[in-house]
């Protein structure tokens, strides 16, 4: 058999590898499109990842570990503000809440107490 024909082993192997790569690229694209949020579409926005455990400094003492709901409750009670020092696992030092995006989001989205 001639090595230049379509049915040679080299050509079939090349064709099979090309099809395999194309299938993998299609799978990646389909997964990306499935997770994409399109404004105005029926699909809901993907939920954000939950906030990790955090600690806050109140009156010079470490309070925690706090869950997201406990942290939110402290914000509602005005025990925690954007200027309160906080720490989360992975951080080098304590920082104000306004410098920690995950915690600042909770401060910004927590409604004030009812009058």
N, C-alpha and C positions, 0 to 999 in steps of 0.2 A: 504494500500500500504506500502511496506517496505521502510524505510528511507535510506537504503543502495543502492537502485536501482537508475539508472541514471535519471529516470523521477521524483524523489522526488523533492519537492519544494526547499529544501536546495541545492541540486545539480544543479537544473536549475538556481537558483539565483546565485550560485557560477560561473556557466558557463557564464551567462549573464554579470556579473561583469568582469570576465576575458576577454571576448570579447570586452567590452567597453574600458578596459585599453589598450588592444592590438591596438585598433583602434586609441586611442589618441596617443600612441607611434608612430604609423605609420604616423599619420598626422604631428607630430613634426619632424620626420626624413625626410619626403617628403619636408616639408617647408625648412629645413636646406639644403637639397641637391639642391633644386630649387635656393636658394640664393648663393650657393657655386660657386666660380670662379675656373675653371679648366684651367690652362695654356695650350695653343695650341688648345683649343676648339673653336667652332664657336661663342659661346655666348660672349657678350661684358663684360668688367669688370664693376662691379657696380659703379655707380657714387659716389664720396665721398660727404659727407655732406657739405652743404655750410658753409662758414665761418660766424660766428656771427659778429655783429657790433663790431668795435674796435675803440680805441682812440690811438693817438700817441702824443708824446711830441716833439714839434718843437720849438726851441729857448725858452725853458722853459715854453711854453704854450700848453695847451691841445687842440688838433685838432681832431674833430670828432663830432658825430659818422661817421665812414667811412664804406662804403660797400666794398665788396671784390674788385670790379672794381676800386673804388676810391683809395683803398690801393695799388693795383697793379700799378695804374698810378703814385702814389707817389714814388713807388719803381723804376719805369722806369725813372722818373725824378731825381732820386738819392736824393730825399728829405727824404726818409726812407731807412735805411740800417739795417743790422742784429744787430747793436749796439744801434739803436734807442729805447727809452723806449716806451712801449705800455701797454695798459690795455684793458681787455675784461670783460664783465659781468661775475661775479662769481669769479674773481681773488681778492686776498687780497690786493696786492700791484702792483705798476708798475714794469715791468720787461723788460729786453732787448728782442727784437723780436726773437733773437736766442734761447731763452728759452721757446717760445710759439710755439709749433709744427704747429698749424694751420696757423700762420702768417709766420713762417720760410719757410714753404712749398711754399708759394706765392713768397717769396724773391728768393728762389732757382729756381723756375720754370719761373720767369719772364725774358723774353729775354732782353738783353741790347738794348739801342736805336741804330738805324741804323746810320752808320757813315755819 
